[in-house]
Amino acid sequence: MRASLPIKEKRLPSILLLYPSALLSLAFCFCSLLLTYFTYQSLRHAQHEDEHRYQTYLLATQLHRRSDQLTLMSRSYAMTGDVKYFKLYNEALAFRVGKQFQQQHHHQVYWDMLMPKSHVKPTVKTEEKSFKQLIENLKLPAEEMTLLLQVKRASMVLSKSESQAFLAIEKGLASGNYNNSAAQQQASALLYSEDYLLEKGNIERSISEFFALQEPRSIEAIASNTTRHYVWASLTTLSFLVLIAFLLYNLFKQSKSKQVFVKALRKEVSNRTLELFEKREQLKVVIHEMEETKNQLVESEKMASLGNLVSGVAHEVNTPLGISVTLGSYLQDETKSLLVKIESGQLKRSDLDKYCVESIESFTLLLSNLDRAANLISSFKQVAVDQSSDEIRTFKASEYIDELLLSLHPVIKKTEITIVVGTSDNEPLINTYPGAIAQIVTNLVMNALIHAFDEGKQGKIDISVAYQGTQVELCFSDNGKGMEADIASRIFEPFFTTQRGNGGSGLGMSIVYNLVVHQLGGTIKCKSVLRKGTSFTIRFPADFKSSSSIAR
């Protein structure tokens, strides 16, 4: 037989073998996620720096624009004397000095040069902060902060001049005639004086210097953060590409490993299939040998039963034959004695009468014993022929069982067991295998004599034959020891016996089962109660040929 090829070294990678690849994959994933986090942070820093630059530009521009707005409102107030310009001036001044708050992102709505009809400034819903807080939040370098403070100081100087102009305007308005008045000319002179214009120039210069410092620094910071972001983004992209390449490589390795495994598995399956085929052929040979052995055992069992039958019948026949031989010898001696008396002339009538009477009695007894021997031999012949052949014939079941029990009489008479055979009136003929029935009844009787009753104990075996339609019901029961349920369930198993040490082969009831089921085409059931007895119910067709044709 071909030996199977081991494939242990070609099995799919186990979980333990997959750990290095899994750990590397997790490491790559972690690095990729970490680089993604750094990329995100660098992007936030770049955006924050850009927003910082924009906010700085807005605040510096707003500071400049507030100064121009204050100048515009004060000059408009001086030229027209309209109080609304004074109110607008105070509102703008309140923002600059920190007395009034504005939204942090107020630049998102441009309202400095546009006033709605409702005179309500549009706003956005954000946190309110003073102008001073907004500048402090920018955390500008000291040099840039100094320039913005210079702008603020210059604006304060301008505010003093504007306050003096407002006092003159108020006096002119109080006199009732403001246009072209001395108060209007005084206020205009203050707002257009050389000192006022000089401070305005200082504001312009400081703002220009501030932007000259802030703009390069902001651009450099933004460029640095943007470069850092691009570096992190490139590393992140590279890490993801490496991760994808590693995963694809692992998939390729696993695919190759699976292909190798499938190839080895197919080869192993082919070897195992060949091995199974060889095993099947061997099993067929073993089954054939077992069938032959079983047939030989069955034949041996039949021959053993036949041998027991021969020895028993021989013993039974010896008795009447022995009596017949004795009677024949006696008659021979008496006849010789009579002839001697006749030859010698001493024969008396009384001697002749005596000889005749004794001859008649002897011949009667001789014929009776010879007839008994003939019946025994006839029964033995029929049973022997039936057990040694597998032919179907027509007979009455109860009469055949009686003949069979007659052949078993030598064995039965040594026990205290009584066997009663019962059947219905007008018993019909059956057409089946008599040899099978002979073997079945013989095995059942011998099984009961050996297992059901202890030696020397009295008992009874009932054998009844009943007919239900086309079926024959043969019931065999005894009032012996009975069996436990686990033994009764195994009684028809081959080689199962509880008397193996006493010569039991365990084939008797197995042969009964096979004969009933396979040869007679019937069924057999066993029912046993411990210490009460055992019964076997056998059903089989009364006409085997007709039932076989119907089945076919």
C-alpha positions in Angstrom: 0.0 0.0 0.0 1.3 3.5 -0.8 2.3 5.5 2.2 0.6 8.9 2.6 2.9 11.9 2.3 3.0 14.3 5.3 2.3 18.0 4.5 3.0 19.4 8.0 5.7 21.8 6.6 3.3 23.1 3.9 0.4 24.0 6.0 -1.0 27.5 5.9 0.8 29.9 8.3 -0.6 29.6 11.8 -1.6 32.6 14.0 1.8 32.5 15.7 3.6 32.6 12.3 1.4 35.6 11.2 2.3 37.6 14.3 5.5 39.3 12.8 3.5 40.4 9.7 0.6 41.6 11.8 3.0 43.5 14.2 4.7 45.1 11.2 1.4 46.1 9.7 0.3 47.6 13.0 3.6 49.4 13.3 3.2 50.9 9.8 -0.4 51.8 10.5 0.7 53.5 13.8 3.5 55.5 12.0 1.1 56.5 9.2 -1.5 57.7 11.7 1.2 59.5 13.7 2.5 61.2 10.6 -1.1 62.1 9.7 -1.5 63.7 13.1 1.7 65.7 12.6 0.6 66.7 9.1 -2.7 67.9 10.5 -1.0 69.9 13.3 1.4 71.5 10.8 -1.5 72.4 8.6 -3.3 74.0 11.7 -0.1 75.9 12.5 0.2 77.2 8.9 -3.5 78.2 9.0 -3.1 79.8 12.4 0.0 81.7 11.2 -1.9 82.9 8.1 -4.9 83.9 10.3 -2.5 85.7 12.7 -1.0 87.6 9.8 -4.5 88.5 8.6 -5.7 89.6 12.1 -2.5 91.7 12.6 -3.1 93.3 9.2 -6.8 94.0 10.1 -6.0 95.5 13.5 -3.2 97.7 12.2 -5.4 98.8 9.3 -8.3 99.3 11.7 -6.1 101.4 14.0 -5.1 103.5 11.0 -8.7 103.6 9.7 -10.0 104.6 13.2 -7.6 107.5 13.2 -8.7 108.6 9.8 -12.3 108.0 10.9 -11.9 110.2 14.0 -10.3 112.9 11.8 -13.1 112.6 9.3 -15.8 112.8 11.9 -14.2 115.7 13.8 -13.6 117.7 10.6 -17.2 116.9 9.4 -18.5 118.1 12.8 -16.4 121.2 12.6 -17.6 122.1 9.1 -21.3 121.3 9.5 -21.9 121.5 13.3 -24.1 118.4 12.9 -24.2 116.5 16.2 -24.5 113.1 14.6 -20.8 113.3 13.5 -19.9 114.0 17.1 -21.8 110.9 18.2 -20.0 108.8 15.5 -16.7 110.2 16.7 -17.4 109.2 20.3 -18.4 105.7 19.2 -15.2 105.3 17.3 -13.1 106.7 20.1 -14.8 104.4 22.6 -13.7 101.3 20.6 -10.1 102.6 20.4 -9.7 103.4 24.1 -11.4 100.1 25.2 -14.6 101.6 26.6 -16.8 99.7 24.1 -16.3 96.2 22.8 -16.7 94.8 19.3 -17.0 91.4 17.8 -13.7 89.5 17.4 -14.4 88.9 13.7 -16.1 92.2 13.0 -14.1 92.5 9.8 -16.4 89.9 8.2 -19.0 92.7 7.9 -17.7 95.9 6.4 -19.7 98.8 7.9 -17.2 101.7 8.3 -18.2 103.3 4.9 -21.7 102.0 4.9 -24.5 102.8 7.3 -27.9 101.1 7.0 -31.1 103.1 7.1 -31.9 101.8 10.6 -28.5 103.2 11.8 -27.8 99.8 13.5 -24.4 98.5 12.7 -24.4 94.9 11.3 -22.5 92.4 13.5 -21.6 88.8 13.6 -22.2 86.6 16.6 -18.7 86.1 18.1 -16.9 86.8 21.3 -16.8 90.6 22.2 -13.3 92.0 22.9 -11.9 95.4 23.3 -9.4 96.8 20.8 -6.7 96.6 23.4 -7.5 92.9 24.1 -7.4 92.1 20.4 -3.9 93.6 20.1 -2.7 91.8 23.2 -4.0 88.5 21.9 -1.8 88.8 18.8 1.3 88.5 21.0 3.4 90.7 18.6 7.1 91.1 18.9 8.2 94.1 21.1 9.4 96.2 18.2 6.1 95.9 16.4 4.1 96.4 19.5 6.2 99.6 20.1 5.2 101.0 16.7 1.5 100.3 17.4 1.8 102.1 20.8 3.4 105.0 19.0 0.4 105.1 16.7 -1.9 105.0 19.7 0.1 107.9 21.4 -0.1 109.9 18.2 -3.8 109.3 18.1 -4.2 110.5 21.7 -2.3 113.7 20.7 -4.7 114.2 17.8 -7.6 113.5 20.2 -6.5 116.4 22.4 -6.5 118.8 19.4 -9.9 117.4 18.4 -11.3 117.9 21.9 -10.2 121.6 21.8 -11.9 121.9 18.4 -15.1 120.4 19.9 -15.1 123.0 22.7 -14.9 125.8 20.1 -17.7 124.1 18.1 -19.9 123.8 21.2 -19.4 127.6 22.0 -20.3 128.4 18.4 -23.4 126.2 18.5 -24.4 127.8 21.8 -24.3 131.3 20.2 -26.9 130.2 17.6 -25.0 131.2 14.5 -22.3 128.7 13.8 -21.7 128.7 10.0 -18.8 131.1 9.0 -18.4 132.0 12.6 -15.1 132.5 14.4 -15.8 129.3 16.3 -16.0 127.3 13.1 -12.8 128.9 11.8 -11.0 128.2 15.1 -12.1 124.6 15.1 -11.1 124.2 11.4 -7.7 125.8 12.2 -7.1 123.3 15.0 -8.0 120.3 12.8 -5.9 121.5 9.9 -3.0 122.9 11.9 0.7 121.9 11.1 1.0 120.0 14.4 -2.2 118.1 13.7 -0.9 117.1 10.2 2.5 116.3 11.7 1.0 113.8 14.1 -1.1 112.4 11.3 2.2 111.9 9.4 3.7 110.2 12.4 0.8 107.7 12.4 1.3 107.0 8.7 5.0 106.5 9.2 4.6 104.2 12.2 2.0 102.1 10.4 4.3 101.8 7.4 7.2 100.8 9.6 5.0 98.3 11.3 4.0 96.7 8.1 7.6 96.7 6.9 8.5 94.6 10.0 5.4 92.5 10.2 5.0 91.5 6.6 8.4 89.7 6.1 8.2 88.0 9.5 4.7 86.8 8.7 5.6 85.6 5.3 8.7 83.8 6.6 6.6 82.1 9.4 3.9 81.1 7.0 6.5 79.8 4.5 8.2 77.8 7.3 4.9 76.3 8.5 3.9 75.5 5.0 7.2 73.8 4.2 6.9 71.8 7.4 3.3 70.9 6.4 4.5 69.7 3.0 7.3 67.7 4.6 4.9 66.0 7.0 2.3 65.5 4.2 5.0 63.9 2.0 6.1 61.6 4.8 2.5 60.7 5.5 1.9 59.9 1.9 5.1 57.8 1.7 4.2 55.9 4.9 0.8 55.1 3.4 2.4 53.9 0.2 4.9 51.8 2.2 1.9 50.4 4.2 0.0 49.6 1.0 3.1 48.0 -0.6 3.7 45.9 2.6 0.1 44.7 2.7 0.2 43.9 -1.0 3.4 42.0 -0.4 1.8 40.0 2.4 -1.2 39.3 0.3 1.1 38.0 -2.4 3.0 35.8 0.1 -0.2 34.4 1.5 -1.5 33.8 -2.0 1.7 31.9 -2.9 1.5 30.0 0.4 -2.1 29.1 -0.3 -1.2 28.0 -3.8 1.6 25.8 -2.4 -0.8 24.5 0.3 -3.6 23.8 -2.3 -1.1 22.0 -4.5 0.2 19.9 -1.6 -3.4 19.3 -0.4 -4.5 18.1 -3.8 -1.5 15.7 -3.9 -2.4 14.5 -0.4 -6.1 14.1 -1.4 -5.0 12.1 -4.4 -2.8 9.9 -2.2 -5.5 9.5 0.3 -8.0 8.7 -2.4 -5.8 6.0 -3.8 -5.2 4.7 -0.2 -9.0 4.7 0.4 -9.5 2.8 -2.9 -6.9 0.2 -1.8 -8.5 0.0 1.6 -11.9 -0.5 -0.1 -10.6 -3.3 -2.2 -9.0 -4.9 0.9 -12.3 -4.4 2.7 -14.1 -6.1 -0.1 -11.8 -9.1 0.2 -12.2 -9.1 4.0 -16.0 -8.9 3.7 -15.9 -11.8 1.1 -13.8 -13.8 3.5 -16.1 -13.0 6.4 -19.1 -14.1 4.3 -17.3 -17.3 3.5 -16.4 -17.8 7.1 -20.0 -17.1 8.2 -21.3 -19.6 5.6 -18.8 -22.1 6.8 -19.8 -21.5 10.5 -23.4 -21.8 9.5 -22.7 -25.1 7.7 -20.6 -26.2 10.7 -23.5 -25.4 13.0 -25.9 -27.3 10.7 -23.6 -30.3 10.5 -23.1 -30.2 14.3 -26.9 -30.2 14.7 -27.1 -33.0 12.2 -24.4 -34.9 14.0 -26.3 -34.6 17.3 -29.4 -35.7 15.5 -27.6 -38.7 14.0 -26.2 -39.7 17.4 -29.5 -39.3 19.1 -31.5 -41.2 16.5 -28.9 -43.9 16.5 -29.3 -44.3 20.2 -33.1 -44.3 19.8 -33.1 -46.8 17.0 -30.7 -49.2 18.9 -33.4 -49.9 21.5 -36.1 -51.3 19.2 -33.5 -53.0 16.9 -31.9 -54.6 20.0 -35.3 -55.9 21.1 -35.9 -57.1 17.6 -32.6 -58.9 17.4 -33.3 -60.5 20.8 -36.7 -61.7 19.7 -35.3 -63.0 16.5 -32.6 -65.0 18.3 -35.3 -66.3 20.7 -37.5 -67.4 17.9 -34.6 -69.1 16.1 -33.7 -71.1 19.3 -37.3 -72.1 19.9 -37.7 -73.2 16.2 -34.5 -75.3 16.4 -35.7 -76.9 19.6 -39.1 -77.7 17.9 -37.3 -79.2 14.8 -35.2 -81.5 17.1 -38.3 -82.8 18.8 -40.0 -83.4 15.4 -37.0 -85.3 14.1 -36.8 -87.4 17.3 -40.5 -88.0 17.3 -40.9 -86.5 20.8 -43.1 -83.6 19.7 -46.1 -83.2 21.8 -49.2 -81.2 21.0 -48.7 -79.0 24.1 -45.2 -78.2 22.8 -46.5 -77.2 19.5 -49.3 -75.0 21.1 -46.7 -73.4 23.3 -44.4 -72.6 20.4 -47.3 -71.1 18.4 -48.4 -68.9 21.3 -44.9 -67.7 22.0 -44.1 -67.2 18.3 -47.2 -65.0 17.9 -46.3 -62.8 20.9 -42.7 -62.6 19.8 -43.6 -61.7 16.2 -46.1 -59.0 17.5 -43.4 -57.5 19.7 -40.8 -57.8 16.9 -43.1 -56.0 14.4 -43.9 -53.3 16.9 -40.2 -52.5 17.5 -39.3 -52.7 13.8 -42.2 -50.3 13.1 -40.9 -47.9 15.7 -37.4 -48.1 14.3 -38.8 -47.4 10.8 -40.7 -44.3 12.0 -37.5 -43.0 13.7 -35.5 -43.6 10.6 -38.1 -42.0 8.4 -38.3 -38.9 10.6 -34.6 -38.7 10.8 -34.3 -39.0 7.0 -36.7 -36.2 6.3 -35.2 -33.9 8.9 -31.7 -34.7 7.7 -32.6 -34.1 4.1 -34.3 -30.8 5.0 -31.4 -29.5 7.0 -28.8 -30.4 4.4 -30.7 -28.8 1.5 -32.3 -25.5 0.6 -35.4 -26.7 -1.2 -38.9 -25.5 -0.8 -41.7 -28.0 -0.2 -45.3 -28.1 1.1 -46.0 -29.4 4.7 -47.8 -28.7 7.9 -45.8 -26.7 10.4 -47.0 -28.5 13.6 -46.5 -32.0 12.2 -43.0 -31.1 11.0 -42.2 -29.6 14.4 -43.4 -32.9 16.0 -41.1 -34.9 13.8 -38.3 -32.5 14.6 -38.9 -32.9 18.3 -38.9 -36.7 17.9 -35.4 -36.4 16.5 -34.4 -34.2 19.5 -36.0 -36.7 22.0 -32.6 -38.2 23.0 -31.5 -34.7 24.2 -34.9 -33.6 25.6 -35.4 -36.8 27.7 -32.3 -36.1 29.7 -33.9 -33.0 31.1 -37.0 -32.2 33.2 -38.4 -30.0 30.4 -41.8 -30.5 28.9 -42.4 -29.3 25.3 -45.9 -28.7 24.1 -46.8 -28.0 20.5 -50.1 -26.3 19.8 -51.9 -25.3 16.6 -55.4 -24.5 15.3 -57.9 -27.0 13.9 -57.8 -27.6 10.2 -54.2 -26.5 10.0 -53.4 -25.4 6.4 -50.3 -26.4 4.5 -47.4 -24.0 4.1 -45.0 -23.7 1.2 -41.5 -22.6 2.4 -38.1 -23.9 3.4 -38.4 -26.8 5.9 -34.7 -26.9 6.5 -34.8 -23.3 7.7 -37.6 -24.0 10.1 -35.9 -27.2 11.4 -32.7 -25.1 12.1 -34.7 -22.4 13.7 -36.7 -24.7 16.0 -33.6 -26.8 16.8 -31.5 -23.7 17.8 -34.4 -22.3 19.9 -34.9 -25.5 21.7 -31.2 -26.1 22.3 -30.8 -22.4 23.4 -33.6 -22.8 25.9 -32.3 -26.1 27.3 -28.8 -24.5 27.8 -29.6 -21.0 28.9 -33.2 -20.8 30.2 -33.2 -23.7 32.8 -30.7 -24.8 35.4 -29.7 -28.5 35.3 -32.3 -30.7 36.9 -34.9 -28.0 37.1 -38.4 -28.6 35.8 -39.8 -26.3 33.1 -42.0 -25.9 30.1 -41.6 -24.8 26.5 -44.6 -23.8 24.5 -44.5 -23.8 20.7 -47.6 -22.5 19.0 -48.4 -22.1 15.3 -51.1 -19.6 14.2 -52.1 -18.3 10.9 -53.0 -14.6 10.2 -54.0 -14.2 6.5 -51.0 -15.1 4.4 -48.6 -15.0 7.4 -47.6 -17.8 9.7 -46.9 -16.8 13.4 -44.6 -19.2 15.2 -44.4 -18.4 18.9 -41.7 -20.0 21.1 -41.8 -19.3 24.8 -40.4 -20.8 28.0 -40.9 -20.1 31.7 -37.2 -20.2 32.5 -34.8 -17.6 34.0 -35.3 -14.8 31.4 -32.8 -12.2 30.5 -31.8 -8.7 31.4 -32.8 -5.9 28.9 -29.2 -5.3 27.8 -28.6 -9.0 27.1 -32.0 -9.4 25.3 -31.1 -6.4 23.0 -27.9 -8.1 21.9 -29.2 -11.7 21.6 -29.1 -11.7 17.8 -25.6 -10.3 17.5 -23.0 -12.7 16.0 -20.7 -14.4 18.5 -22.6 -12.9 21.5 -23.0 -15.6 24.2 -23.1 -15.7 28.0 -21.7 -19.3 27.9 -18.5 -18.9 26.0 -16.5 -20.7 28.8 -18.9 -23.6 28.5 -18.5 -24.1 24.8 -21.0 -21.6 23.5 -20.1 -20.1 20.0 -22.6 -17.2 20.0 -23.8 -18.1 16.5 -27.0 -20.0 17.3 -29.4 -17.0 17.6 -27.6 -15.1 14.9 -28.3 -18.0 12.5 -31.9 -18.0 13.6 -32.2 -14.3 12.8 -30.5 -14.6 9.4 -32.7 -17.6 8.5 -35.9 -15.8 9.5 -35.1 -12.5 7.9 -33.1 -13.5 4.8 -34.3 -17.0 3.9 -37.9 -17.0 5.1 -38.5 -13.3 4.4 -40.0 -12.7 7.9 -39.4 -11.0 11.2 -38.4 -12.1 14.7 -38.9 -10.3 18.0 -37.6 -11.3 21.4 -39.3 -10.4 24.7 -37.8 -11.4 28.0 -38.6 -10.8 31.6 -36.0 -11.7 34.2 -37.0 -14.7 36.3 -40.2 -15.1 34.3 -39.2 -16.4 30.9 -38.5 -15.5 27.3 -40.6 -15.6 24.2 -39.8 -15.3 20.5 -42.4 -14.3 17.9 -41.6 -15.3 14.4 -43.7 -14.2 11.4 -43.1 -15.3 7.8 -45.1 -15.9 4.6 -47.1 -19.1 4.4 -46.3 -19.3 0.7 -42.7 -18.2 0.1 -42.9 -18.3 -3.7 -46.0 -16.1 -4.1 -44.7 -13.6 -1.6 -41.4 -13.5 -3.4 -43.1 -12.8 -6.8 -45.2 -10.0 -5.2 -42.1 -8.5 -3.7 -40.3 -8.6 -7.0 
